[in-house]
């Protein structure tokens, strides 16, 4: 994921999280704001290849299969709006956007 170091963070410390905070014995939890594709990315034309999620699939494996490297798994995750493997169900259609390096450069420039 590009540029985590400069992303804004949020603090979870409200009453609705009281039980969670008590269980963890902390006063607050700090986490990064959600990352989203910029409008420039989603409106741009990219080639899309579809993959049907099946037994044994993992985001890093799809990245390796379609991009030749496992390092761009997060592009597939962001594009599909599902950041972890557990969120994909068997039979679900996963969009694989191309070219990954162009998407990465656009994200880094916009961020």
N, C-alpha and C positions, 0 to 999 in steps of 0.2 A: 504494500500500500504506500503510495507516495507521500512524503513529507508529513509523517505523523508528528514530528517535533513542533510544527507551527500550527497545528490544528487547535481550535478552541476546545476548552473542556467545560463540563458542567459538574455541578455538585448535587448529589442526591442526599437531601437531608430533611425532607418534609415529613409531616405526620403520617402520610399514607405509606411511607417506607419504614415506619417505626419498628415493626416486627423484624424486618430484614436487618436493620441496623443493630437491634438488640442481639439477634442470633449471632451476628458477626462481631459483637462487642466493639463497635465503632460509632463515632458520632456522625460521620458522613462518608460517602463514597464518591470519588472523583473519576469521571470517565470522559472519553472523547465524544464530541458531537457526532451524530451520524454523518457518514460521507455519502454524497449523492453526485451522480453525473451532472455536469453543468448542462445548461440548455444547448450550448454549442455542440456537445457530444450527441445528445439525444435527437437533435434536429439534423445532424449531418448524415450523409449517406455512408453507410458501412455495409459491406457484404455480410450476410448472416448465413450461417450453416446451422441446421437443426440436428440435435442429438436427442435420442430417447433415453432417459435415465433408466439404467438397468442394474441388476445385481453386480456389486463390485465397483460401481462407478464412484469416483471421488473427483472433486474439483481439480486437484493437482494432476490427476491422471488425464482428465479431459484436456487440460492445458498442455500437457506433454504430447498427447495424441494429435491435437489439432494445431498447436503452435510450435511443437518441437522442443519445448522447454516447460518445466512445471512452474516456473516463476510467475506466470501471468494468470494463475488460477483466480486471483481476486478480480480480474477484469470480467471473467465469466460470471462470478458471483454478483458483482455490482450491476452488470448489465441485466441480469435476471431478477435482481431485487431479493436474492436469497443468499446471505453471506456464509452460511455453513452447510455442509453436506447433509445434515440431518433434516434440513428443510425441503429437500427434494424427495419426491415419491416415485416409486417404480412406475414407468409409463409416462412420466411428465416430459414434456418437450422442453429442452434446454437450448437457448439460442447462444451460438458461439459467434461473436462479432470479429470481423477481420478488417484491417490488419492490426494486431495488438500493439505493435510499436507506435503506430500513429495515434491510437487511442491513449496510450501511456503518455506520449509527448504532449498531447492536447490537455490531458488532466494535469500534468506537471506545470504547464504554462498558465493554466487557468487558476491553479490553486495558490 
